[in-house]
Amino acid sequence: MNNRFVPGADIEPDLLRQIPAAAVVTASYAPDFERCRLLCETLDRHVSGVAQHYILVEHRDVALFRQLENSRRTIVDERELLPRWLRAFDDPLSLFRRRIWLSPRTMPLRGWHVQQLRRIAIAAHAREDVLIFCDSDVAFLKPFDTNAFWRDGKVRLFRRDEALSSEGHEEHRIWSRNAGLALGIEASSTHDYISTLIAWRRETVTAMCARIEKVHARGWVEVVGSARKFSECMIYGRYVDDVLDGAGHFHGSEEFCRVHWTGEALSDDEFRRFVAAMAPEQVAIGMQSFIGTDIGRIRRLIGLD
């Protein structure tokens, strides 16, 4: 595995040593495979500074996703990341259409819960300095250098200041409170840390997990999974700000990815207007997979077909 990206041969050796190795991390599953393929194509076309791209999937999806592997892209089986006592089953309550993860040590967990656990767990598996999280329903439309997440030895922490003070964020407030409980700190916070295309320090993630285990005297997966309402972004953000007092990070509130979160699938004209309305700093779009936008139409509208 190439563990360090070299952006150009003309860079001074002293400066080169200061550039951190960055990995993109994507948690996905079989129904999103074609969306993930599109992400990979656009990432390879537009994004520089990536030493490795990790795609984290359930064991039964590994063979499918192996089609996307190359010298800088690795498919990671969740069995390499999570304890064996957390096991996936077809859920009879959904007529076996959905999966459920069961264990005597956590609440019953859905796929989106376990994807969050994988994103935390990859820190103990990866070797890169910076982990950049990108959902599988994202497509890059413009050039982007991952060094945008690095400044003077610090990693950019996405944060919306005081966002949880306003109405309509009750679920996020619950996630923030549960993050505080997991970390053994004050329950309340008014900042929101949730977005896609964000970065964490790998060594900070491993230290965060160690703190959770020290506070609760049990594994971090057990602690986090004991509450079904949690957010890995909230846990990391609150650890950095409330435990480390921001050490090793600088804050940024601009979102690099414009996401269509809810509602109906966009028409062709609506899609074009959505792209045209991207802010100058935005380099990617996200079409939430559950909305059902046809992936072939997305490919056509961004000029890949």
Number of C-alpha atoms within 10 A of each C-alpha: 10 12 17 20 18 17 13 8 8 8 11 9 9 8 8 16 12 10 19 22 22 29 28 24 25 26 24 22 22 15 10 15 18 15 24 24 17 22 22 21 15 20 22 15 14 16 16 17 20 27 22 25 25 22 30 25 25 19 14 13 18 18 11 13 22 14 11 15 14 11 10 15 21 18 22 21 18 25 14 14 18 17 12 10 12 19 13 19 11 13 14 11 10 10 8 11 9 13 16 19 19 16 15 10 14 18 15 17 21 16 17 13 20 22 20 16 21 27 22 25 20 23 23 13 11 16 19 22 19 27 30 21 20 22 21 25 23 26 27 24 19 15 13 19 12 18 17 12 24 18 13 10 11 16 25 21 25 25 22 18 15 11 17 19 14 9 7 10 13 12 12 21 21 16 22 29 22 23 29 20 19 25 28 16 15 12 15 16 19 14 20 24 23 16 19 20 22 23 25 25 22 23 15 19 22 15 13 22 24 16 18 22 18 14 15 15 11 12 15 23 21 19 20 26 21 18 17 15 17 22 22 21 26 24 25 22 24 27 26 21 15 15 15 14 11 16 12 16 23 17 16 15 14 12 19 21 23 22 18 17 12 11 10 11 17 18 11 13 10 11 18 13 12 15 18 9 11 16 13 7 13 18 21 24 21 20 25 18 19 13 14 12 15 13 16 13 15 19 14 11 15 15 9 12 9
